[in-house]
Amino acid sequence: MEAVARVPGDAFVPDKLKPWAYENIPLPIGNDQTIS
């Protein structure tokens, strides 16, 4: 869990969605999948 805490959450979302990376909403990441 410590390693997960070190990685910024916006590292896993497309650049155009980075402003919403820390909101409590699902964001599309491709292949009909989301990250939340």
TAFEN-V855139 format. One record per residue. N is the residue number from 0. RES is the residue in three letters. PSI is psi in degrees with one decimal (none if undefined). D_LAST is the distance of its C-alpha to the last C-alpha in Angstrom with 2 decimals. Layout:
n->{N & N}
res->{RES & RES}
psi->{PSI & PSI}
d_last->{D_LAST & D_LAST}
This chain:
n->{0 & 1 & 2 & 3 & 4 & 5 & 6 & 7 & 8 & 9 & 10 & 11 & 12 & 13 & 14 & 15 & 16 & 17 & 18 & 19 & 20 & 21 & 22 & 23 & 24 & 25 & 26 & 27 & 28 & 29 & 30 & 31 & 32 & 33 & 34 & 35}
res->{MET & GLU & ALA & VAL & ALA & ARG & VAL & PRO & GLY & ASP & ALA & PHE & VAL & PRO & ASP & LYS & LEU & LYS & PRO & TRP & ALA & TYR & GLU & ASN & ILE & PRO & LEU & PRO & ILE & GLY & ASN & ASP & GLN & THR & ILE & SER}
psi->{-30.3 & -40.6 & -40.2 & -39.6 & -24.4 & -21.7 & 125.0 & 136.5 & -27.7 & -2.5 & -16.4 & 7.1 & 152.6 & 152.2 & -40.6 & -16.4 & -1.7 & -35.2 & -21.9 & 7.2 & -27.3 & 9.7 & 158.2 & 60.5 & 149.8 & 137.3 & 137.5 & 136.8 & 10.1 & 163.1 & 37.9 & 31.1 & 158.6 & 162.8 & 139.9 & none}
d_last->{16.76 & 18.76 & 18.02 & 14.23 & 14.90 & 17.09 & 14.82 & 13.33 & 9.60 & 10.87 & 12.78 & 10.34 & 10.07 & 13.32 & 15.66 & 15.76 & 12.10 & 12.48 & 13.61 & 10.29 & 8.35 & 8.69 & 8.31 & 6.65 & 5.82 & 4.35 & 6.27 & 8.98 & 10.03 & 13.24 & 15.12 & 13.55 & 10.20 & 6.61 & 3.78 & 0.00}
